[in-house]
Amino acid sequence: MSARRFRLFRHEDVSGVSGTGAVAEGVRFTDGAVALRWYGDYPTTTVWDSIESVIAIHGHDGATEVEWLDPDSGPDPDVRVRTDLPPRPWPDLHAAPDL
């Protein structure tokens, strides 16, 4: 996959902080890692290991959705993706929905 841009679109502001509509923008890199930049009065940049992690933490059971800005180019055979990493520690705390 090539790097792919997205926005987080919030239908309901569960936290009472970020508002509704487009609340953040980001990019999913070729290895699946994600950089996320929040809009608003307190802009912040965070890095995640996957888009699923972002959704698990910030999705609020569908109140926030990923809006892809670029088409999905599919797997890139020239990019090596690590498969030997340990399991993520938070699945029991935050279940990510299927994309």
Long-range contacts (C-beta under 8 A, 24 or more apart in sequence): 1-28, 1-30, 1-32, 1-72, 1-73, 1-74, 1-75, 1-76, 1-79, 2-30, 2-70, 2-73, 2-76, 3-27, 3-28, 3-29, 3-30, 4-28, 4-68, 4-69, 4-70, 4-72, 4-73, 5-68, 5-69, 5-70, 6-51, 6-66, 6-67, 6-68, 6-69, 6-70, 7-66, 7-67, 7-69, 8-36, 8-54, 8-58, 8-64, 8-65, 8-66, 8-67, 9-64, 9-65, 9-66, 9-67, 10-63, 10-64, 11-62, 11-63, 11-64, 11-65, 12-60, 12-63, 13-63, 14-60, 14-63, 15-60, 17-42, 22-67, 23-64, 24-58, 26-54, 30-76, 30-79, 31-79, 31-81, 31-82, 32-81, 49-88, 51-99, 52-96, 52-99, 53-88, 53-90, 53-96, 55-96, 55-97, 55-99, 56-90, 56-91, 56-94, 56-95, 56-96, 57-94, 59-96, 59-97, 62-97, 66-99
